[in-house]
Structures are given as C-alpha cells and as structure tokens.
C-alpha cells in the first residue's frame, strides 16, 4: 500500500518483522530494539485532501511518489468546476504510476446546523456569564446580536434540555442551555469570552439530531460523483444504518459500484456503530466534529472502539483529522502528532488521512513523506499473530472465501512467506485476506482498475493492474499473472530467491471461484519452484 515507484522498495519478510518467532505480544514488544529499521513496506493507506496547495499535476505526481493512495475531494468547499479540474489532474498524474493506481474519494458536506446573520453585519463580542436568547424562529435569522442568536434547526427545542451545551464556531463559542422559553426559543449562558461573525457551524453534544442524512446539496454532489466515476464516498454525519441506505439511494443504480464509507462524528453514531458497520463498506473515525460532539477524552475511547469493531468485522477503517496539523505551517510535525499517527497504525487503522496539511498547507509533500515514514516504523511494533488467531479462531461458520483466506494467511505465518499473491476479479478475496492481517504484503493482481483502486482502503494490500489481454488459455493466463506479480516483487526487492510465496487463485474463470492456495519457493534459475497445493479444487 504505497505511492509511486520510490515507495515500492520492499525487503524479504525476515527483514520486515523483528522477532517473527515471538509467541506473545509481551515477548515481541520486549525484544524490540530502538535501532531496528522501519519496514520498507507500508501496509497502511494514505489519504490526502486535495486543495490549492496540491491541485496541480506536478504536485500531485510528487504526492503520489511520496505515498498518496487515495485523493479526497472535500465538497464542503469549492465549485463543481474546481472539483472537475481536481479529478482530471489526479487522473493525469496517476497515469505516471501505472500499474499502480490512485483512488478518488468524494467527501460530502452532510447535514449541518449554522447560526444566523449578524444584524449590523459586523462580528459581535459575547461576554462570559451573560444570558442570551437562542431561537430557531426564521424571523430572527438576520437579527443576531450580543443578546440573541439564531440556529437554522427547526427541532432545536425538542433536541436539547437545560444543562445541555451548544457548541458554535468549532468550539470557540460555548453556551449552556438554562431554560426552555417556548417551542422556538430558549435561554443560554455564555461560557467564554469570544467574538464571532455570521453563519458559524454549530454542534449539539449528546443530542439526537433529526436533520435528513442527505441534504439537497449532498444529493447533487453525489450525482456529480457518479458522473465522474469516483471510487468511494465519505458520507458525513452518519448516525444510524438507515442514513447509509439514504446515501446509497442518492447514488442510484448507476452509482451502486461506489463504496460508501460512513463518517462517525457524534455520540449517536458511536452508539449505533455495529449497525452502521454492517450497512457500510467502511468507517471513518472523523475526530474533528466528534471532538465537539462529546467530551475530548471520549474521542480517544471512540477511536479504539470504532477501529476494533471494524477490524473484527473485516471492514476498512480510516483515522482522520489533525494527524499532522502543525505541518500546515511548519516543516516538521510535533512529537505528539508523530505518536498519534503511529498509534492509529498500531490500533489497526487501514488508512490515515491528511486534511489541511495537503489541501492548503505550506508543506504538502513533506507531510505525506513523514506520514509514510511513521507508518513504516509503526508496523514494526505490531504483533499480528494475535490479530490473526483472534479473528480466525472464532467458531462462526465461514464460507469458501473466508476459509481459503484463513488457510493462506496460516501458510504465510508457517513458512515466513515474503508475500501473498492473489488473483481477483471482484476483489473480495483480497479484502478478506486483509482482514486476517498477515505479516507479509498482499500483492493483488486484477484487470479491473476500479477494484485495484478500492484495494487501497484495506491494510496490507498492494494492488497492481494487469494490462495484457486474455489471449491464451485460462490456465496459462493465470500463471502469466502470477509471473507478473512475482516479477514486480523481485523488482521491488521483497521477493527473493529461496523465499516462499503464497499464491491464492480460483479453479475456473470469473468471480466467486477462489478456493486454491499454493505454497511456492522462488528459485535462482526460474521464477517459480515446486508448487504445493494445500487446498484443491472445489469437490462440488
């Protein structure tokens, strides 16, 4: 899961993981050495928000070379013309990285609550301890002053209660509800001195929000994404499973191929996480609004809960917001930010995301470069054997794809394999292999560029697009693709003579046929040595 050619230099698996024979996490961590080099492979995906600092083709090429896997378009800002240019530039820049690919994600604005307009048009100072009226009556939308505020949420009064809080302007303006006056008005105490202007964002921590999950603007934006064949949608403020279904309906039949990644941003979303995971293709831990919707110390707990639940379900999970925030203005991150990124990797995040750092920061390329390095170093801390046995040891019934994947990952541990190579049509086998967290990279060979791009969502997947046409028998074509994967691994330095690879494939052409695992040893004088099948063709 890396960027362009400069990021595709791997080492044999024995060099990748220190002390692979350790039996417990404690033993493994106690044997770590501060001088052990970072793994050359980066299994964690990097998502970059594209903005004025990174929109040019030249800068995008540098980001790809530094490690960009998924380009994020933030539809809270910008025009359709601007986003169209970004999509075109990303695709032009990505051509230089083939057979490696770059995915495109559309991040919706989502439902939101905003304040009204200041009566005189100027910013207003609010004094700590003062009592102001807060109204959801549209008659007051343009009448905001030092004594009253307006919120464009018609169910405000039924959503809050005395003692609850109203958080405005990214937390810069805090109110505590004191008294409900009537069906449209309440009294609130100002909790801090602040000066704010018109149309600021608002959060209601702990409240059940009744806004529609897909706004009119969101619906238009999603259709723009369908038209431009984006790979995935980051759906904002998902609170329950039905919200995910609303997003899918808005995408329509033409957009059914687009993966829906639900952004969990408030208390209600965390409480309903299991049903949201089941309805979604993945989850984003969106820590920005989450930090205003719940106490700050709960964000830490929410991150652990969401990542672990996704890992157990085999759904990809993204950790986002302020990961290297200081690099918007500074060439180096803080020590706390370095630790934050590393801990997200160790927690089990499939991807980490940059926002302002690459969208409008002064050092977009440097931010991606340092994130790439942190992810590599963090990989040496992970004791993946525990993760595998916990997920594979469940008594639940597994289908053929799950069973094949478990067998392949088991074989990779037993042989200390340098790589798993999987041929896939639908991508499902590759995604399932990622769920079981092998120590070695998973090379995914596919002819479908969209499937290859989706693979960047999943930890440890290294997608390659196989371009040659099917001009031979299926059997010969299968081994041509295997040879292609091995040759790429040799070029990159992580498949070497004498090392073992695990080959996962189907027993006939098409999707849903994967059930064959082979252990192969790479020889000096040939690409492939002896082949040993450990799962044979489906007897049915």
N, C-alpha and C positions, 0 to 999 in steps of 0.2 A: 504494500500500500504506500507507494512513494510517488514522487513527481516525475520529472523528466530523467534523461539518461544519467545525469550526475548523481541522482538519488537511487540508482539501481545497482549499487555495488554491494553484493552480499558476501558473506563468508559461510563456510561449512557450518552445519548446525552445532558441531562440537565447539566452535569458536563463538557461536551466538549466545549460548546459555551457560553461565558458570555453574559448575557442580550439578550436571544433569542427573547424577545418581542419588541426590539427596531425597530422602523419603518423607520428610515432613517440612512444613513451611518454616518452622523454627530452625530446623537444621540448615535449610537452604539459606535463610537470611543470616544466620550466624557465620556462614562460610563466605559471605560476600567480602570482596576486597575493594577498597576505595580506588585502587589503581586499575581495576578491571575495565577494559574499554567498553564503550556503548556498543550495542548491537548495530551492525551496519544496516540490517533490515529495519524498517519502521512499519509495524503492523497497524498502527493507529492512523486513521484518515485525518487529513487536514482540510477544513472548510474555510474558505476566505470570502468575506463580503467584498464585493467589487463596487468601487465608488470612484470619485475624482482622482484619488491617488493611485489607482490601479487599473483604470479602464483601458488605457492604451494597449495596443497589441504588443509592443516591445516590453512593457512592464508585465503584462500577463505571461509572456514567454519566460521572463525571469522568475515569476511566481511559480510557474509550472516546474521549472528547473529546480527551484528551491524546495518544492514539495507539495504544491497545491494539488488537491484531488477533486474537490467539489467547489464550484463557483456559486456563491449565494447572491441573489438579487433581492434587495430589501425594498418591497413595494410600499413601505411606509413613506418613502421618498421617491422623487423622480417621476418623469413623464414616460408614456409609452415609447416615445421616440428615443429617449435616453436608454431605456432598458433594451430596446431593439438593437441599438448600437452596441450595448454591452454583450448581448447574446452573440451578435455577429463577430465581435472581436474575440470573444472566448473561443468560439469555434475555429476562427482563423488561427489563433495562437496554438490551439490544441493539435492542429494538423502536423505541427513540427514534432509532436511527441509520439505519433503512431509507431508501433501497435499499442502503445499506452494511450489511455483516454482520459478525458476530463468531463465530469458530470456538471449539470446546471440545475440549481435549485431555486424555486420561486418562494419567497417568504412573504406571506400575506400580512396585511396591516392588522386584520382581525377587528372584532368589536372593541369599542373603546368609549370611555366617558371623558368629556372635556368640560372645562369651565367656560363661562361666557365671555363677553367683551367688556372691557373697562369703559365706564360711562363717558369719560373725557378722553379716552384713547391712550392715556399715559399709564405707566406702571404705578402700582399702588403699594404703599407700605402697610403691613399688618403688625400690630404690636402684641407681643406675648401677653396672655392673660385677658385680652379683650374678648367680648362676646359679639359674634356676628350672626346674621341670618343667612341660611343656605336654602336656596329654593330650586325646585325643578319645574317651576311655572315658566313657560316660554315667554311670558310677558316681561320677565326680568333678564332675558338673555343679554340685552345690551345695556343693563343698568347696574353692572358690578361696580362696587366701590369699597371704601375701607370698612363699611358697616354691613355689606351683604355680598354674597357670591351666588352664582348660578351654576348648576350642573345639568348637562343635557341627558339626563337619565330619568325617565318618567316614573320608574318604580323605586326611586331613591328612598322614600319614606318607609316602604314596606321591606326594604333590604337592610336598613340599619336600625340600631336601637341605642338608647342612652348608654354611654360608656364606650361605644364603638368609635373607631377612628376613620378619618377621611385623609388620604394622603394625596397631595397635589404637587405637580411640577417635579416629578422624580424624587419626592421626599423632601423638597425644600420648603414646603408649606404644609404644616400638620395641624389638623383640627380634631377635637374630641366632641362627639355628639353629647349635648347636655339635655335637650328637651325637644320632643316632637310637638310642633305647634298645631299642625293640621295635615291634610292629605298631600300638601305640596311644599310645606315649609318646616324647618327645624332651626334650633339654636345650637351653636357650636362655639367652643372656646379655642382661641388661637394658642397653640402650644410653643411657638417660636417666633422670634422677630424675623421678618422676611419681606422682600419686595418682589412682586410678580406682575406679569402682564396678562394679556388676554389669551384665551384658548389654550390653557395648560392641561396636560393629561392628569387623570385622576384615578386612584385606586381605592377600593373599599375593602380593607383587610378582613377576611373571615366571612364576608357577606356572600349570599347566594345571588349571583347576577343573572338577570333574566333577558339580557340582550341576545339577539339572534347570533348564532355561531358564524354565519356567513353574511356579511353586510352586502349591500348593493355593489359597493366598490370591489369587495373581495370577489364577488361573482364575475364581474367584468375582468378583473385581474387574472382569475383562474382560466377564463376562456382565452385570454391573451397567451397564457402559458401553454394551453392545449394547441393553439395555432402555431406556436413556436417550438412545439415538441420538447418542452423541458422534461427532465428526467424525474423530478420529485418536487413535492410541495411541502414547505414547512408551514403548517397550519397553526396560526396564533390563537392563544387563549382557549384551548380545548379543555372543556370541563367534564365531559361525560361522553360515553360511546356514541350517543346519537349525534353529537357535534361532528364526529368523524364521518358519519354517514351523510350528513348535510354537505360536507366538503366533497365527498365522492359524487353526490348528486349534482353539485355545481360543476364538477369536471365533465360529467356526462359520459355517454358511450365512447366518444372519440378520445376521452382522456382517461379511460379505465386503466391504461398501462402506466400511468403516472403514480409513483409511490407517495403515500400520504404519511408524513412524519408529524406527529402531534406534539405541539409545544405545550409542556406543562408549566403553568406560570402562576398558579394560585393554590390555595388550600383545598378547594373543591376538586381540582384536577388531581392533586396528590392522593386525596381520599379515594377517588374513583380510578386510581391508576390501573388496576387489574383489568377492568372492563375497557379502558382506553387502549391498553396494550393489545388486548385481543382484537380490537376493531381496527388498529393502526398497522402500518408497515414498519413503524419505528417511532422512537420518542426522542424529543429534545428536552434536556434539563435547562430551561430558559431562566437563568438565575437573576436577570435584571428585574423584571416585574415581580418575580417571586420574592425578591428581597423587600419589596414594598407591600406585598400582599400578606406577609407573615413575618413574625419576629426574625431578625437577622440570623440568630443562632439556629433557627429551624431550617434555613437554607442548606446548611451542612448536612443535616439529617435527611432532608428531602433528596439531596443528591445521592446519598448512599442507598436510600430506599429505591429510587427510580432506576438507578444503574443496576442494582442487584436483581430487581424484578425483571428487567429487560433481559439480562444475561440468562436467567433461569428459563425465560420464555423463548430464548433464541431470536429476539428482536433487536435490531441495532439501536444504539442509544448514543446521543450526541451531548457533550457537555459544552455549554456556551456561556458567554458574557464575561467581560472584563478579565479574560485569562492573561493577557499581556497588555492591559490597559495603559500602563505607563509608556509603552512604546508608541503611543500616538504622538508623543512629543520627544521621547528620549530614545537614544540608540540602543540602550540595554534595558532589560526588564528588571524589576525588583526581585530580591531573593524570594519573597513571599509568592510572587507570580510564578517563578520557576517551580516552586514546590507545589503550587496549585495545579499546574499543568501535569506535573509528574504524578501527583496523587490521583488525578482524574484517570490517567492511564492505568495506574495500579488498581483503582476502584473497578475498572472493567469497561470504561467508555470505549466505544468503537471508533468514535471521531471526536476531535476537539475543534473548536471554532474560533475564528478571529472576526471581530466586527469592525469597530472604528480603526483598529490597528492597520487594517489593509484598505478600508474604504476611504478614509480621509486622513490617515496618519502620515507622519513625515518619513517613516521607515518601514514601508510595507514589505519589501523583500527581506529585510533583516528580521522582521517579526516572524515570517514563515520559516526562515532559516533556523532561528533559535528554537522555535517550536518543534521543528523536525529533530533537532539535536536532543531536546529534552525528552521527546517521545522515545527515541532510541535508548537513552540512558535508563529511562523508567522501565523499559522492557526487561532489563537485567534483574530487576527487583521482583518480578512476577514469578510466583511458584504455580505454574499452570497445571501441574499434576493434580492438585487438589480440585481445581475447577473442573477438570475432565471427569474425575471419578465421582464428584458430586452430581454432575449432570447425567453421566452415563449410567450411574448406579441406581437410578430411580426404577421402581417396579412397573411403571406405566408401560402399556403396550406401545411398541414403536413400529412404524411402517418400514418398508424396504429401504427407503432413502435414509431414514434415521439409523437403521441397523448397519447399513453399508458405511455410513459416515463414522459411526462409533468404531467399527472394525478398522477403518482406515487410520483413524487417529490413534487407536490402540497400537496398530502396527508401527506408526511413526514413533511412538514412545519406545516400544520394544527394540526397534532397530536403530534408534537415534538418527532417524532419516533427516536428510538435508532439505527435503521438500516433499510436498504432496502435489501431484499434478492431476487436475480434474478436467475432464471434457464435459461441457454442459450446454444444453440448448435453452432451458428455461431459467437456469441459474440456481434452482432450488438446492441441488446437491452441494454446490459451493457454499451457499448460505448456511446450510446445515453443518457442514464441516467447520465453519467459523464458530458456530455455537459451542462446539466441543473443545475449542482452544488448544490446538496442537502447538508445540514449541516452534515448529518449522513453518516457513511461509507456504501458503497455498497458491500455486500457480493455476489460474483459471483460464482455460482456452475456450473461446467461443467465437462464432461468426457474427453474433448479434452485438452491435456496438452499444445499444441501449442496455442490454443485460450486463455488458462489461462495465458500463458507467455506474450502474446500480451497485455493483460489487464493491465500489469504494465506500459504501456505507458500512461495510462489515469488517470487523477486526481481522487482520491477517491475510486478507485476500489480495492477490496480485493479478489483476485481470489483463489479459492480452487478447487482442482481436486477431483472429486467424483469417487472413485476406484471400488466400488461394481458393479457387472454385473447387467444387466436388467433381473431379474429373477422373476418379479411379473408383475401385470397389469400396464399399463402406469399410471393410476391414483394413485395407491399405490406407484409406483416408484417416482412420482412427490413429494408426501408428505414425502417419505423417504429422498429425497434430501433436502427438506425444514427442516426436523428434524435435518439432518446433519449440515446444516448451523446454525440453532439455537443453537444446542449443542456446536458447535465451538465458537459461540458468547458468550454463557454462560461461557465456559471455559476461554475465554479471558477477561471476565469481563465487556463487554459493552452491553450485552443483559441480562436484569434482570427482575425478576418477577414484574408485574404491568406495565412494559413499553410496548410501541407499536412498532410493526414492520410492514413494508410494504412488501408484497410478490408479485412479478411480475413473471408471468409464461405464458405458452401457453395454448391453448384449445385442442391441439392434438399433437402427437409426431412430431419431426422434426423442421427444421429451418423455419423462417418466419411465425410462428404461434402465437407469443407473443401478447396478447391483453387483459390479465386479471390482474387486480390489486386487492389485498385483504388487508384489514386492520385487524391486529390480535393483541390481547393483551396477553402477556405472563402471565401464572398463576403459582401459587406456586406448585400445585399438578399435573400439566400437562404442557407439552411443549407449547401447543397452546390452547388459549382460544377460544372465539367466532370468527368466520370468517365472514367478511362482504365484499361481492363483490361490488366494485364500478364501475367495467367495466365487462360486461358479455360477453359470447361467441359471436364471430362474427356472426351477423344475416345472412350473406350471405353464 
